[in-house]
Structures are given as C-alpha cells and as structure tokens.
C-alpha cells in the first residue's frame, strides 16, 4: 500500500477499533469493512492483517445472528482469512499490527480449532504487545488467556496462580481497565474453589461487582456486563442456586449484542438450555412448551458450531440433548447422549 490517504485512514481506524467495539458496536461492522476495503483497493499495508481478521471475526458471529447453512460457510471463510492474516503479520513491515491481529485470530480459532490453541494465542498476543509497545492489546492477550482458561477447564489452582501473575504485569503497564476485567475471571475461579453462602455473587479479594456495576451500566459496556452475568449464571447452575437461573439468563441475553463472535454466545446458549431444563418439572404446561422451543433454537446454533469445531462444542450439544430427552421421558436416548457427552468432554 502506497496511497497516502489510504494509509492515513487505516492509521486512524486501527487504534480505535477496540473503543468502537465497546462504546458503539453498531459502527464496528462498517468500520471493519472500510479498513479491509482500503487494503483490497490499494494493496496490503501495515494494518491489513488486522482488518482481514476483523472481517473474519464478524463472520464468526453469523451463526448467533442467523443460524443457517450459509453461516457455517461464513465461519469456514473466517478461518481462511485468519490464516491469510497470520501469514501477512510475519512480514516485518506489519509488526505494529501483530498483537492486534493475534488477539482477533484467537477468537476465530475457537470456532475452527481446539480451544486450547486460542489459549496459547492469548499468551502470544501478550508477548507481541510487549515487544511492539501495544500495551492495550498485551493486556487483552492476558484477558483472553484468563477467559479461555476457565472455559477449557484449567486446574483452578494453576489458573489462579498463572493469571494472578500475568494480571499484576497488566497492572504494572498501566492497563487498569483490563486489570479489572481479568479480575472477574479470578473472582469466579475463587468462588468455584470457596463458594461460600452466595457463590453467585462476585465479591471478594479480586473483584467487587457492587463497585464495578454502576460504571459498566453507565458506559453501556455490553461485553463486560455479559461476561459478569454469564459467570454468575455459571456459578448459580453449578452450585444449585436455582432461584437465580432465569434471572441471570435473562440478563445475559440483554447484552448479547456486545458479544457476537465471542465464546460468550456459546456459554449463554449452553447454560440457558441447561438452566431451563433443570427447572422444567416446576413449569406450567405452556412454560414447558416454550422451554422446549427455546432449547431447540439454542441447540440449532450449538449443532452448527459443532460442525466446524466438534472438539469444542459437540459434548455441550450432547449434554443438552440428554437433558432434553430426560425431561421428556426418553430415558434410552438420554442415557446414550449422556455417554456421548462424557466421552466427548473427556477426549477434549
């Protein structure tokens, strides 16, 4: 890319994409395509790999928005774009965009590759950010590592130790915003290890939701609001706080707009289904019909995600299928799906 106007436009756009994603998500897609279009029209430049990855990231959100055969193809295309971007970023002339590109690549990987690959990419993002002075995305790499660490079932003691050390580094480089985000995961892990009388309340040595929530609501931080409520939903489910399940599932759903393309969507669909099926016997006949319809929609998305990355999502699909069969009296089918879910989770 030699066109000075195009280069200047990308220099302006690239550093602002994270802020746009958080504060004005409705502008994220047009800005993403503008950056990619400048590359296609004028040749690749220092930020091209980043914008190609962002286009792929947007494609990964297609299944959540419109689950269909076309959205399966979109996720596969996203994987191809990610590979092109990772090849480009190895060019020394594109070094400035390495941390940003790796950050987005990690989110694309989880839809196509074992999620453990995305975990490793989080650390690579952190290292690249430190090397290139991109401290915001260095911190984002640690955030992603913490986010995926809980989702892959990392040993909680190891998780606390490794993420705490990394998060102190995030604080040391002045990234207070990311430091607080990462503390959500640390407090969630703490609650899993020492649940106390209210395991769904994220309030302890790492994080205090009462202090954090007012600012998050005021700034419409949909991404982190969804993250917080999902952790509360997950903790409520695993510690049998059944009276909180529908409340937290409803809150998490309100913030889905801010997490398209992220693993949050999978966790929401998974725990929303499991929570409603747990409460199935307590529902009225109409509520039961609504529950089965809702679970069907969740499972449609999970099935499509499983086509591209069965190692990450198939066992989740099978567990919900088992629970659906159980509540509807299909005991044989329930047992078969439980066995598949256990084997799939163990293998991956």
Secondary structure, 3 states (H helix, E strand, C coil): CCCHHHHHHHHHHHHHHHHHHHHCHHHHHHHHHHHHHHHHHHCCCCCHHHHHHHHHHHHHCHHHHCCCHHHHHHHHHHHHHHHHHHHHCCCHHHHHHHHHHHHHHHHHHCCCCCHHHHHHHHHHHHHHHHHHCCHHHHHHHHHHHHHHHHHCCCCHHHHHHHHHHHHHHHHHCCCHHHHHHHHHHHHHHHHHHCCCCCCCCCECCCCEHHHHHHHHHHCCCHHHHHHHHHHHHHHHHHCCCHHHHHHHHHHHHHCHHHHCCCCHHHHHHHHHHHHHHHCHHHCCHHHHHHHHHHHHHHHHHHHHHHHHCHHHHHHHHHHHHHHHHHHCCCHHHHHHHHHHHHHHHHHC
